[in-house]
């Protein structure tokens, strides 16, 4: 794991500041999102649009770059 992190820092990620945004939702909504794909898409769509608005404002201020991705890591197990 340490070697992979070192590889990402040294060879993959550019030498610029990186900002990570994390969406957290209440447990009841998290549980529903784990089983309802349409709801997950709707919630993540709103989140992605908000990040896009922020990124546009950042570009206007001269801050460039950005990428959006998501992960449902452990969501099914942690939904309880």
PDB file as gemmi writes it, atoms N, CA and C in Angstrom:
CRYST1    1.000    1.000    1.000  90.00  90.00  90.00 P 1                      
ATOM      1  N   UNK A   1       0.823  -1.188   0.000  1.00  0.00           N  
ATOM      2  CA  UNK A   1       0.000   0.000   0.000  1.00  0.00           C  
ATOM      3  C   UNK A   1       0.869   1.254   0.000  1.00  0.00           C  
ATOM      4  N   UNK A   2       1.922   1.255   0.771  1.00  0.00           N  
ATOM      5  CA  UNK A   2       2.820   2.403   0.822  1.00  0.00           C  
ATOM      6  C   UNK A   2       3.491   2.618  -0.526  1.00  0.00           C  
ATOM      7  N   UNK A   3       3.874   1.523  -1.172  1.00  0.00           N  
ATOM      8  CA  UNK A   3       4.514   1.630  -2.487  1.00  0.00           C  
ATOM      9  C   UNK A   3       3.552   2.206  -3.519  1.00  0.00           C  
ATOM     10  N   UNK A   4       2.297   1.795  -3.457  1.00  0.00           N  
ATOM     11  CA  UNK A   4       1.305   2.311  -4.399  1.00  0.00           C  
ATOM     12  C   UNK A   4       1.101   3.806  -4.181  1.00  0.00           C  
ATOM     13  N   UNK A   5       1.007   4.232  -2.937  1.00  0.00           N  
ATOM     14  CA  UNK A   5       0.845   5.657  -2.644  1.00  0.00           C  
ATOM     15  C   UNK A   5       2.047   6.451  -3.136  1.00  0.00           C  
ATOM     16  N   UNK A   6       3.241   5.927  -2.917  1.00  0.00           N  
ATOM     17  CA  UNK A   6       4.448   6.604  -3.385  1.00  0.00           C  
ATOM     18  C   UNK A   6       4.452   6.706  -4.907  1.00  0.00           C  
ATOM     19  N   UNK A   7       4.023   5.650  -5.583  1.00  0.00           N  
ATOM     20  CA  UNK A   7       3.962   5.670  -7.046  1.00  0.00           C  
ATOM     21  C   UNK A   7       2.980   6.734  -7.532  1.00  0.00           C  
ATOM     22  N   UNK A   8       1.812   6.817  -6.889  1.00  0.00           N  
ATOM     23  CA  UNK A   8       0.830   7.824  -7.282  1.00  0.00           C  
ATOM     24  C   UNK A   8       1.387   9.232  -7.123  1.00  0.00           C  
ATOM     25  N   UNK A   9       2.037   9.478  -5.993  1.00  0.00           N  
ATOM     26  CA  UNK A   9       2.584  10.809  -5.731  1.00  0.00           C  
ATOM     27  C   UNK A   9       3.729  11.129  -6.684  1.00  0.00           C  
ATOM     28  N   UNK A  10       4.599  10.178  -6.924  1.00  0.00           N  
ATOM     29  CA  UNK A  10       5.803  10.436  -7.726  1.00  0.00           C  
ATOM     30  C   UNK A  10       5.560  10.397  -9.227  1.00  0.00           C  
ATOM     31  N   UNK A  11       4.688   9.510  -9.709  1.00  0.00           N  
ATOM     32  CA  UNK A  11       4.603   9.288 -11.146  1.00  0.00           C  
ATOM     33  C   UNK A  11       3.245   9.589 -11.774  1.00  0.00           C  
ATOM     34  N   UNK A  12       2.182   9.612 -11.001  1.00  0.00           N  
ATOM     35  CA  UNK A  12       0.857   9.727 -11.609  1.00  0.00           C  
ATOM     36  C   UNK A  12       0.255  11.112 -11.403  1.00  0.00           C  
ATOM     37  N   UNK A  13       0.169  11.546 -10.168  1.00  0.00           N  
ATOM     38  CA  UNK A  13      -0.473  12.827  -9.871  1.00  0.00           C  
ATOM     39  C   UNK A  13       0.444  13.987 -10.252  1.00  0.00           C  
ATOM     40  N   UNK A  14      -0.132  15.032 -10.848  1.00  0.00           N  
ATOM     41  CA  UNK A  14       0.707  16.184 -11.190  1.00  0.00           C  
ATOM     42  C   UNK A  14       1.153  16.926  -9.934  1.00  0.00           C  
ATOM     43  N   UNK A  15       2.178  17.704 -10.063  1.00  0.00           N  
ATOM     44  CA  UNK A  15       2.719  18.456  -8.928  1.00  0.00           C  
ATOM     45  C   UNK A  15       1.936  19.763  -8.723  1.00  0.00           C  
ATOM     46  N   UNK A  16       0.689  19.594  -8.388  1.00  0.00           N  
ATOM     47  CA  UNK A  16      -0.187  20.717  -8.083  1.00  0.00           C  
ATOM     48  C   UNK A  16      -0.980  20.366  -6.833  1.00  0.00           C  
ATOM     49  N   UNK A  17      -1.591  21.368  -6.257  1.00  0.00           N  
ATOM     50  CA  UNK A  17      -2.437  21.103  -5.095  1.00  0.00           C  
ATOM     51  C   UNK A  17      -3.652  20.284  -5.510  1.00  0.00           C  
ATOM     52  N   UNK A  18      -4.052  19.365  -4.660  1.00  0.00           N  
ATOM     53  CA  UNK A  18      -5.187  18.487  -4.944  1.00  0.00           C  
ATOM     54  C   UNK A  18      -6.229  18.688  -3.845  1.00  0.00           C  
ATOM     55  N   UNK A  19      -7.457  18.839  -4.250  1.00  0.00           N  
ATOM     56  CA  UNK A  19      -8.550  18.984  -3.296  1.00  0.00           C  
ATOM     57  C   UNK A  19      -9.500  17.814  -3.462  1.00  0.00           C  
ATOM     58  N   UNK A  20      -9.849  17.172  -2.361  1.00  0.00           N  
ATOM     59  CA  UNK A  20     -10.770  16.039  -2.389  1.00  0.00           C  
ATOM     60  C   UNK A  20     -12.068  16.455  -1.709  1.00  0.00           C  
ATOM     61  N   UNK A  21     -13.166  16.218  -2.384  1.00  0.00           N  
ATOM     62  CA  UNK A  21     -14.483  16.511  -1.836  1.00  0.00           C  
ATOM     63  C   UNK A  21     -15.162  15.182  -1.519  1.00  0.00           C  
ATOM     64  N   UNK A  22     -15.779  15.112  -0.360  1.00  0.00           N  
ATOM     65  CA  UNK A  22     -16.442  13.880   0.070  1.00  0.00           C  
ATOM     66  C   UNK A  22     -17.896  14.203   0.391  1.00  0.00           C  
ATOM     67  N   UNK A  23     -18.784  13.435  -0.178  1.00  0.00           N  
ATOM     68  CA  UNK A  23     -20.206  13.594   0.095  1.00  0.00           C  
ATOM     69  C   UNK A  23     -20.598  12.619   1.196  1.00  0.00           C  
ATOM     70  N   UNK A  24     -21.162  13.137   2.258  1.00  0.00           N  
ATOM     71  CA  UNK A  24     -21.706  12.269   3.298  1.00  0.00           C  
ATOM     72  C   UNK A  24     -23.212  12.515   3.365  1.00  0.00           C  
ATOM     73  N   UNK A  25     -23.940  11.466   3.595  1.00  0.00           N  
ATOM     74  CA  UNK A  25     -25.396  11.567   3.672  1.00  0.00           C  
ATOM     75  C   UNK A  25     -25.853  10.890   4.965  1.00  0.00           C  
ATOM     76  N   UNK A  26     -27.031  11.271   5.461  1.00  0.00           N  
ATOM     77  CA  UNK A  26     -27.563  10.627   6.665  1.00  0.00           C  
ATOM     78  C   UNK A  26     -27.735   9.124   6.465  1.00  0.00           C  
ATOM     79  N   UNK A  27     -27.678   8.378   7.553  1.00  0.00           N  
ATOM     80  CA  UNK A  27     -27.765   6.925   7.480  1.00  0.00           C  
ATOM     81  C   UNK A  27     -29.014   6.441   6.752  1.00  0.00           C  
ATOM     82  N   UNK A  28     -30.157   7.054   7.017  1.00  0.00           N  
ATOM     83  CA  UNK A  28     -31.389   6.599   6.362  1.00  0.00           C  
ATOM     84  C   UNK A  28     -31.295   6.758   4.849  1.00  0.00           C  
ATOM     85  N   UNK A  29     -30.747   7.897   4.401  1.00  0.00           N  
ATOM     86  CA  UNK A  29     -30.595   8.110   2.962  1.00  0.00           C  
ATOM     87  C   UNK A  29     -29.516   7.189   2.398  1.00  0.00           C  
ATOM     88  N   UNK A  30     -28.448   6.971   3.149  1.00  0.00           N  
ATOM     89  CA  UNK A  30     -27.384   6.071   2.707  1.00  0.00           C  
ATOM     90  C   UNK A  30     -27.932   4.660   2.476  1.00  0.00           C  
ATOM     91  N   UNK A  31     -28.763   4.203   3.387  1.00  0.00           N  
ATOM     92  CA  UNK A  31     -29.363   2.872   3.240  1.00  0.00           C  
ATOM     93  C   UNK A  31     -30.229   2.815   1.987  1.00  0.00           C  
ATOM     94  N   UNK A  32     -31.061   3.836   1.784  1.00  0.00           N  
ATOM     95  CA  UNK A  32     -31.924   3.861   0.603  1.00  0.00           C  
ATOM     96  C   UNK A  32     -31.101   3.929  -0.679  1.00  0.00           C  
ATOM     97  N   UNK A  33     -30.014   4.697  -0.658  1.00  0.00           N  
ATOM     98  CA  UNK A  33     -29.154   4.812  -1.845  1.00  0.00           C  
ATOM     99  C   UNK A  33     -28.462   3.486  -2.162  1.00  0.00           C  
ATOM    100  N   UNK A  34     -28.180   2.693  -1.129  1.00  0.00           N  
ATOM    101  CA  UNK A  34     -27.510   1.413  -1.350  1.00  0.00           C  
ATOM    102  C   UNK A  34     -28.387   0.456  -2.153  1.00  0.00           C  
ATOM    103  N   UNK A  35     -29.693   0.606  -2.058  1.00  0.00           N  
ATOM    104  CA  UNK A  35     -30.596  -0.336  -2.719  1.00  0.00           C  
ATOM    105  C   UNK A  35     -31.389   0.282  -3.862  1.00  0.00           C  
ATOM    106  N   UNK A  36     -31.379   1.593  -3.991  1.00  0.00           N  
ATOM    107  CA  UNK A  36     -32.173   2.270  -5.009  1.00  0.00           C  
ATOM    108  C   UNK A  36     -31.228   3.015  -5.952  1.00  0.00           C  
ATOM    109  N   UNK A  37     -30.957   2.409  -7.102  1.00  0.00           N  
ATOM    110  CA  UNK A  37     -30.001   2.970  -8.047  1.00  0.00           C  
ATOM    111  C   UNK A  37     -30.452   4.343  -8.570  1.00  0.00           C  
ATOM    112  N   UNK A  38     -31.728   4.502  -8.815  1.00  0.00           N  
ATOM    113  CA  UNK A  38     -32.238   5.783  -9.302  1.00  0.00           C  
ATOM    114  C   UNK A  38     -32.009   6.902  -8.301  1.00  0.00           C  
ATOM    115  N   UNK A  39     -32.233   6.606  -7.027  1.00  0.00           N  
ATOM    116  CA  UNK A  39     -31.993   7.598  -5.979  1.00  0.00           C  
ATOM    117  C   UNK A  39     -30.511   7.949  -5.905  1.00  0.00           C  
ATOM    118  N   UNK A  40     -29.648   6.932  -6.000  1.00  0.00           N  
ATOM    119  CA  UNK A  40     -28.202   7.186  -5.984  1.00  0.00           C  
ATOM    120  C   UNK A  40     -27.812   8.104  -7.124  1.00  0.00           C  
ATOM    121  N   UNK A  41     -28.324   7.825  -8.316  1.00  0.00           N  
ATOM    122  CA  UNK A  41     -28.003   8.668  -9.472  1.00  0.00           C  
ATOM    123  C   UNK A  41     -28.485  10.096  -9.270  1.00  0.00           C  
ATOM    124  N   UNK A  42     -29.679  10.263  -8.691  1.00  0.00           N  
ATOM    125  CA  UNK A  42     -30.216  11.602  -8.476  1.00  0.00           C  
ATOM    126  C   UNK A  42     -29.363  12.385  -7.477  1.00  0.00           C  
ATOM    127  N   UNK A  43     -29.029  11.758  -6.356  1.00  0.00           N  
ATOM    128  CA  UNK A  43     -28.229  12.428  -5.326  1.00  0.00           C  
ATOM    129  C   UNK A  43     -26.841  12.760  -5.875  1.00  0.00           C  
ATOM    130  N   UNK A  44     -26.207  11.804  -6.530  1.00  0.00           N  
ATOM    131  CA  UNK A  44     -24.873  12.044  -7.073  1.00  0.00           C  
ATOM    132  C   UNK A  44     -24.902  13.047  -8.217  1.00  0.00           C  
ATOM    133  N   UNK A  45     -26.006  13.108  -8.944  1.00  0.00           N  
ATOM    134  CA  UNK A  45     -26.145  14.107  -9.998  1.00  0.00           C  
ATOM    135  C   UNK A  45     -26.173  15.518  -9.438  1.00  0.00           C  
ATOM    136  N   UNK A  46     -26.924  15.714  -8.362  1.00  0.00           N  
ATOM    137  CA  UNK A  46     -26.956  17.027  -7.703  1.00  0.00           C  
ATOM    138  C   UNK A  46     -25.571  17.391  -7.189  1.00  0.00           C  
ATOM    139  N   UNK A  47     -24.909  16.440  -6.576  1.00  0.00           N  
ATOM    140  CA  UNK A  47     -23.560  16.658  -6.041  1.00  0.00           C  
ATOM    141  C   UNK A  47     -22.582  17.022  -7.164  1.00  0.00           C  
ATOM    142  N   UNK A  48     -22.638  16.301  -8.268  1.00  0.00           N  
ATOM    143  CA  UNK A  48     -21.738  16.580  -9.391  1.00  0.00           C  
ATOM    144  C   UNK A  48     -22.009  17.962  -9.977  1.00  0.00           C  
ATOM    145  N   UNK A  49     -23.291  18.360 -10.064  1.00  0.00           N  
ATOM    146  CA  UNK A  49     -23.605  19.696 -10.582  1.00  0.00           C  
ATOM    147  C   UNK A  49     -23.067  20.784  -9.661  1.00  0.00           C  
ATOM    148  N   UNK A  50     -23.162  20.574  -8.355  1.00  0.00           N  
ATOM    149  CA  UNK A  50     -22.617  21.558  -7.420  1.00  0.00           C  
ATOM    150  C   UNK A  50     -21.101  21.668  -7.544  1.00  0.00           C  
ATOM    151  N   UNK A  51     -20.431  20.530  -7.700  1.00  0.00           N  
ATOM    152  CA  UNK A  51     -18.982  20.572  -7.896  1.00  0.00           C  
ATOM    153  C   UNK A  51     -18.637  21.262  -9.208  1.00  0.00           C  
ATOM    154  N   UNK A  52     -19.446  21.059 -10.236  1.00  0.00           N  
ATOM    155  CA  UNK A  52     -19.208  21.711 -11.518  1.00  0.00           C  
ATOM    156  C   UNK A  52     -19.344  23.227 -11.389  1.00  0.00           C  
ATOM    157  N   UNK A  53     -20.349  23.678 -10.659  1.00  0.00           N  
ATOM    158  CA  UNK A  53     -20.521  25.115 -10.436  1.00  0.00           C  
ATOM    159  C   UNK A  53     -19.295  25.672  -9.708  1.00  0.00           C  
ATOM    160  N   UNK A  54     -18.834  24.956  -8.703  1.00  0.00           N  
ATOM    161  CA  UNK A  54     -17.638  25.397  -7.985  1.00  0.00           C  
ATOM    162  C   UNK A  54     -16.420  25.439  -8.922  1.00  0.00           C  
ATOM    163  N   UNK A  55     -16.262  24.409  -9.758  1.00  0.00           N  
ATOM    164  CA  UNK A  55     -15.114  24.346 -10.667  1.00  0.00           C  
ATOM    165  C   UNK A  55     -15.159  25.478 -11.685  1.00  0.00           C  
ATOM    166  N   UNK A  56     -16.351  25.816 -12.174  1.00  0.00           N  
ATOM    167  CA  UNK A  56     -16.464  26.940 -13.117  1.00  0.00           C  
ATOM    168  C   UNK A  56     -16.020  28.237 -12.454  1.00  0.00           C  
ATOM    169  N   UNK A  57     -16.450  28.439 -11.226  1.00  0.00           N  
ATOM    170  CA  UNK A  57     -16.032  29.639 -10.500  1.00  0.00           C  
ATOM    171  C   UNK A  57     -14.529  29.654 -10.286  1.00  0.00           C  
ATOM    172  N   UNK A  58     -13.960  28.487 -10.003  1.00  0.00           N  
ATOM    173  CA  UNK A  58     -12.514  28.398  -9.798  1.00  0.00           C  
ATOM    174  C   UNK A  58     -11.785  28.713 -11.097  1.00  0.00           C  
ATOM    175  N   UNK A  59     -12.285  28.215 -12.222  1.00  0.00           N  
ATOM    176  CA  UNK A  59     -11.645  28.511 -13.508  1.00  0.00           C  
ATOM    177  C   UNK A  59     -11.688  30.000 -13.809  1.00  0.00           C  
ATOM    178  N   UNK A  60     -12.797  30.647 -13.458  1.00  0.00           N  
ATOM    179  CA  UNK A  60     -12.907  32.090 -13.669  1.00  0.00           C  
ATOM    180  C   UNK A  60     -11.900  32.849 -12.821  1.00  0.00           C  
ATOM    181  N   UNK A  61     -11.519  32.259 -11.695  1.00  0.00           N  
ATOM    182  CA  UNK A  61     -10.513  32.890 -10.833  1.00  0.00           C  
ATOM    183  C   UNK A  61      -9.101  32.458 -11.209  1.00  0.00           C  
ATOM    184  N   UNK A  62      -8.960  31.686 -12.291  1.00  0.00           N  
ATOM    185  CA  UNK A  62      -7.642  31.290 -12.760  1.00  0.00           C  
ATOM    186  C   UNK A  62      -7.139  29.973 -12.213  1.00  0.00           C  
ATOM    187  N   UNK A  63      -7.994  29.221 -11.541  1.00  0.00           N  
ATOM    188  CA  UNK A  63      -7.618  27.907 -11.028  1.00  0.00           C  
ATOM    189  C   UNK A  63      -8.123  26.879 -12.021  1.00  0.00           C  
ATOM    190  N   UNK A  64      -7.228  26.094 -12.583  1.00  0.00           N  
ATOM    191  CA  UNK A  64      -7.602  25.179 -13.646  1.00  0.00           C  
ATOM    192  C   UNK A  64      -7.511  23.736 -13.177  1.00  0.00           C  
ATOM    193  N   UNK A  65      -8.181  22.861 -13.898  1.00  0.00           N  
ATOM    194  CA  UNK A  65      -8.098  21.433 -13.623  1.00  0.00           C  
ATOM    195  C   UNK A  65      -9.260  20.951 -12.788  1.00  0.00           C  
ATOM    196  N   UNK A  66      -9.504  19.665 -12.886  1.00  0.00           N  
ATOM    197  CA  UNK A  66     -10.566  19.084 -12.094  1.00  0.00           C  
ATOM    198  C   UNK A  66     -11.028  17.780 -12.691  1.00  0.00           C  
ATOM    199  N   UNK A  67     -11.439  16.895 -11.826  1.00  0.00           N  
ATOM    200  CA  UNK A  67     -11.926  15.596 -12.256  1.00  0.00           C  
ATOM    201  C   UNK A  67     -12.899  15.114 -11.200  1.00  0.00           C  
ATOM    202  N   UNK A  68     -13.972  14.482 -11.639  1.00  0.00           N  
ATOM    203  CA  UNK A  68     -14.973  13.983 -10.711  1.00  0.00           C  
ATOM    204  C   UNK A  68     -15.105  12.479 -10.869  1.00  0.00           C  
ATOM    205  N   UNK A  69     -15.175  11.787  -9.756  1.00  0.00           N  
ATOM    206  CA  UNK A  69     -15.395  10.350  -9.743  1.00  0.00           C  
ATOM    207  C   UNK A  69     -16.113   9.992  -8.455  1.00  0.00           C  
ATOM    208  N   UNK A  70     -16.591   8.775  -8.362  1.00  0.00           N  
ATOM    209  CA  UNK A  70     -17.267   8.379  -7.134  1.00  0.00           C  
ATOM    210  C   UNK A  70     -17.026   6.913  -6.863  1.00  0.00           C  
ATOM    211  N   UNK A  71     -17.202   6.570  -5.606  1.00  0.00           N  
ATOM    212  CA  UNK A  71     -17.012   5.198  -5.163  1.00  0.00           C  
ATOM    213  C   UNK A  71     -18.078   4.861  -4.142  1.00  0.00           C  
ATOM    214  N   UNK A  72     -18.635   3.674  -4.233  1.00  0.00           N  
ATOM    215  CA  UNK A  72     -19.611   3.222  -3.237  1.00  0.00           C  
ATOM    216  C   UNK A  72     -18.939   2.226  -2.307  1.00  0.00           C  
ATOM    217  N   UNK A  73     -17.758   2.510  -1.914  1.00  0.00           N  
ATOM    218  CA  UNK A  73     -16.965   1.578  -1.116  1.00  0.00           C  
ATOM    219  C   UNK A  73     -17.676   1.216   0.187  1.00  0.00           C  
ATOM    220  N   UNK A  74     -17.908  -0.043   0.372  1.00  0.00           N  
ATOM    221  CA  UNK A  74     -18.508  -0.600   1.595  1.00  0.00           C  
ATOM    222  C   UNK A  74     -19.920  -0.091   1.845  1.00  0.00           C  
ATOM    223  N   UNK A  75     -20.573   0.491   0.857  1.00  0.00           N  
ATOM    224  CA  UNK A  75     -21.883   1.077   1.118  1.00  0.00           C  
ATOM    225  C   UNK A  75     -22.925   0.034   1.504  1.00  0.00           C  
ATOM    226  N   UNK A  76     -22.860  -1.139   0.900  1.00  0.00           N  
ATOM    227  CA  UNK A  76     -23.863  -2.159   1.224  1.00  0.00           C  
ATOM    228  C   UNK A  76     -23.689  -2.667   2.652  1.00  0.00           C  
ATOM    229  N   UNK A  77     -22.450  -2.841   3.067  1.00  0.00           N  
ATOM    230  CA  UNK A  77     -22.202  -3.326   4.425  1.00  0.00           C  
ATOM    231  C   UNK A  77     -22.439  -2.229   5.466  1.00  0.00           C  
ATOM    232  N   UNK A  78     -22.133  -0.975   5.117  1.00  0.00           N  
ATOM    233  CA  UNK A  78     -22.230   0.117   6.077  1.00  0.00           C  
ATOM    234  C   UNK A  78     -23.605   0.759   6.075  1.00  0.00           C  
ATOM    235  N   UNK A  79     -24.532   0.214   5.335  1.00  0.00           N  
ATOM    236  CA  UNK A  79     -25.843   0.840   5.226  1.00  0.00           C  
ATOM    237  C   UNK A  79     -26.714   0.642   6.457  1.00  0.00           C  
ATOM    238  N   UNK A  80     -26.340  -0.240   7.351  1.00  0.00           N  
ATOM    239  CA  UNK A  80     -27.180  -0.523   8.512  1.00  0.00           C  
ATOM    240  C   UNK A  80     -27.102   0.549   9.570  1.00  0.00           C  
TER     241      UNK A  80                                                      
END                                                                             
